[in-house]
Amino acid sequence: MTISRRDFVLASLAAPVSFKAVTRLSRQRPMQNSKLRVAKIGCGGMGNDDLRAVASHPMVEIVALCDVDRRSVDALRLGTKDKEGKAVPPKFPQAKGFADWRELFSTMEKDFDAVVVSTPDHMHAAISMAAMNMGKHVYCQKPLAHGAWENRRLAEVAATKPNIVTQMGTQRIATKWRRYGAKLMRDGVVGRVSDLYAWTNRPAGWWPQGGDRPQGSDPIPEWLSWDLFLGVSPERPYKDGYTPFNWRGTIDWGTGAFGDMGCHMLDVPFYELELGMPRSVRCDPEKATSDQYPERETVVVTYAAGPKTGANGLKLHWFDGGRFPDFRSLGLPEGWEGGKTAEEVVKGDGGVIAVGEKGVLWFPIEHAWSRVFVDGKPVEMTPKDLGASNHWHDWVDACLAGKKDACVSRFEKAGRLCESLSIGAVSSLDPGKELVFDASSCAFANSPTASRMLRRTPRAGWSVANL
Ligand SMILES: NC(=O)c1ccc[n+]([C@@H]2O[C@H](COP(=O)([O-])OP(=O)(O)OC[C@H]3O[C@@H](n4cnc5c(N)ncnc54)[C@H](O)[C@@H]3O)[C@@H](O)[C@H]2O)c1
């Protein structure tokens, strides 16, 4: 079947389908000899990488493609032209095309087994939860969801679904570098950890943060379904430049540098150090506005004591936008191999330093082995290659085998990590103040201003059962 431009527009304008339709349990197919039928939601940007990676598994069939940007779906289903004007054949001509994922879910309920969600962050929870409500397996990009409550609910509901396999898209966790770092943390090489220092070079030079809400409006491009892009988020007029990619600095849609990169950097420390929910968080930002996350910030998040933390708990010190920890004061050596300073070596794209009772562990984001330092000197260690796997294929294999707990970033774990990160991410809304997190109400006890982003009411007509 092909879908015309007119059908596509009609689908995108159609009245929202009843969520009764999408909350029924779908037929469970035996997976032994049949392919996993995957619906792909969000096909541009990382969505394209996710699509290629999942489709490269020999037991996957892509049955549906959905994007609010018609050009992404058309290129994949109907073909496109390259820069020289040469025809590029369609990669998935058999897949059905949609602008509205609700339409996809209601019309193809019996025709897909699993979804891969690669939309902007604000839509992750609604789409993933609606899919789980239908009994579908879900691979969802990081961060798992936008707000703390949504993250918590995805974790809780995933835990109640014995037949659903889930995975968050933090593919770096499956690399040999992070596996080795995870083992060092698990083995407690630096003893109980009192402080984690984490930094990223984002957002500077990557996407805008620290600005006021753009004024006025621009004409909505004919290829974009703007109302569907807004989805659960509050209505606002379209402006050029919001999408693709740049939406991540806007509080309504993204989670800023902290929520974005924190998933890649803090997943292993969070899991291996068995951290619970934050007790408090304080943000010292530069250029924080009510519309966008700050241009740069330092955030301190405190955690209660646990078996792997210091006796007084653990402090996470987060730096972004060009701010970095004072590396010299953290117990790194003055010099390094190759004549570089320690600072030059560790800065990179971002990383984590764990300060423990016996020494310091540098845990790079990727492409380097973790290192341990004691009294400012590197400890001689031979890194152990624990192998790597394909994060997307791990999920497909687990779906086919019905192994719910096989995925390393399953929602039960990822939801708790991302709940914690989203609490840190919104702290710039009430800067310079120690915000006390009350886990039972999922709110800050002393900040209604920042609490409103922890549990947000969806736009009228966009609520999903279980959220
Ligand atoms: N794991 C990684 O390494 C990695 C890297 C980049 C991005 N990401 C994550 O992937 C997600 C997408 O990021 P991106 O950089 O690709 O953004 P992007 O804006 O480039 O792409 C998002 C795509 O989703 C589409 N879209 C938007 N709203 C939609 C909706 N409601 N329904 C269907 N399609 C919709 C857009 O049109 C676009 O094609 C984000 O959550 C981001 O954090 C992960």
The ligand as an SDF file (V2000), in Angstrom:
LIG
                    3D

 44 48  0  0  0  0  0  0  0  0999 V2000
   21.2530    7.3990   21.9910 N   0  0  0  0  0  0  0  0  0  0  0  0
   21.8700    8.3890   21.3870 C   0  0  0  0  0  0  0  0  0  0  0  0
   23.0830    8.3870   21.2080 O   0  0  0  0  0  0  0  0  0  0  0  0
   21.0620    9.5610   20.8940 C   0  0  0  0  0  0  0  0  0  0  0  0
   21.6280   10.4820   20.0110 C   0  0  0  0  0  0  0  0  0  0  0  0
   20.8140   11.5260   19.5550 C   0  0  0  0  0  0  0  0  0  0  0  0
   19.5100   11.6300   20.0000 C   0  0  0  0  0  0  0  0  0  0  0  0
   19.0090   10.7370   20.8800 N   0  0  0  0  0  0  0  0  0  0  0  0
   17.6170   10.8270   21.3460 C   0  0  0  0  0  0  0  0  0  0  0  0
   16.7720   10.5300   20.2380 O   0  0  0  0  0  0  0  0  0  0  0  0
   15.5960   11.3210   20.3050 C   0  0  0  0  0  0  0  0  0  0  0  0
   15.4730   12.1160   19.0030 C   0  0  0  0  0  0  0  0  0  0  0  0
   16.5450   13.0240   18.9340 O   0  0  0  0  0  0  0  0  0  0  0  0
   17.0730   13.5800   17.5330 P   0  0  0  0  0  0  0  0  0  0  0  0
   18.3510   14.2600   17.7920 O   0  0  0  0  0  0  0  0  0  0  0  0
   17.0420   12.4920   16.5290 O   0  0  0  0  0  0  0  0  0  0  0  0
   15.9480   14.6510   17.1970 O   0  0  0  0  0  0  0  0  0  0  0  0
   15.4660   15.1310   15.7600 P   0  0  0  0  0  0  0  0  0  0  0  0
   14.6060   16.3040   16.0090 O   0  0  0  0  0  0  0  0  0  0  0  0
   16.6260   15.2440   14.8530 O   0  0  0  0  0  0  0  0  0  0  0  0
   14.5880   13.9000   15.2450 O   0  0  0  0  0  0  0  0  0  0  0  0
   13.3460   13.5900   15.8260 C   0  0  0  0  0  0  0  0  0  0  0  0
   12.4390   13.0350   14.7530 C   0  0  0  0  0  0  0  0  0  0  0  0
   11.1690   12.7450   15.3370 O   0  0  0  0  0  0  0  0  0  0  0  0
   10.1720   13.3910   14.5780 C   0  0  0  0  0  0  0  0  0  0  0  0
    9.0400   13.6810   15.4610 N   0  0  0  0  0  0  0  0  0  0  0  0
    8.8570   14.7340   16.2870 C   0  0  0  0  0  0  0  0  0  0  0  0
    7.7150   14.5950   16.9800 N   0  0  0  0  0  0  0  0  0  0  0  0
    7.1480   13.4300   16.5800 C   0  0  0  0  0  0  0  0  0  0  0  0
    5.9530   12.7450   16.9260 C   0  0  0  0  0  0  0  0  0  0  0  0
    5.1160   13.2170   17.8410 N   0  0  0  0  0  0  0  0  0  0  0  0
    5.6650   11.5940   16.2790 N   0  0  0  0  0  0  0  0  0  0  0  0
    6.5140   11.0930   15.3430 C   0  0  0  0  0  0  0  0  0  0  0  0
    7.6530   11.7030   14.9840 N   0  0  0  0  0  0  0  0  0  0  0  0
    7.9840   12.8530   15.6010 C   0  0  0  0  0  0  0  0  0  0  0  0
   10.8320   14.5870   13.9740 C   0  0  0  0  0  0  0  0  0  0  0  0
   10.1280   15.0810   12.8520 O   0  0  0  0  0  0  0  0  0  0  0  0
   12.1970   14.0380   13.6350 C   0  0  0  0  0  0  0  0  0  0  0  0
   12.1920   13.3550   12.4100 O   0  0  0  0  0  0  0  0  0  0  0  0
   15.7420   12.2090   21.5380 C   0  0  0  0  0  0  0  0  0  0  0  0
   15.0350   11.6580   22.6040 O   0  0  0  0  0  0  0  0  0  0  0  0
   17.2260   12.2070   21.8240 C   0  0  0  0  0  0  0  0  0  0  0  0
   17.5310   12.3880   23.1780 O   0  0  0  0  0  0  0  0  0  0  0  0
   19.7520    9.6980   21.3290 C   0  0  0  0  0  0  0  0  0  0  0  0
  1  2  1  0
  2  3  2  0
  2  4  1  0
  4  5  1  0
  4 44  2  0
  5  6  2  0
  6  7  1  0
  7  8  2  0
  8  9  1  0
  8 44  1  0
  9 10  1  0
  9 42  1  0
 10 11  1  0
 11 12  1  0
 11 40  1  0
 12 13  1  0
 13 14  1  0
 14 15  2  0
 14 16  1  0
 14 17  1  0
 17 18  1  0
 18 19  2  0
 18 20  1  0
 18 21  1  0
 21 22  1  0
 22 23  1  0
 23 24  1  0
 23 38  1  0
 24 25  1  0
 25 26  1  0
 25 36  1  0
 26 27  1  0
 26 35  1  0
 27 28  2  0
 28 29  1  0
 29 30  1  0
 29 35  2  0
 30 31  1  0
 30 32  2  0
 32 33  1  0
 33 34  2  0
 34 35  1  0
 36 37  1  0
 36 38  1  0
 38 39  1  0
 40 41  1  0
 40 42  1  0
 42 43  1  0
M  CHG  2   8   1  16  -1
M  END
$$$$
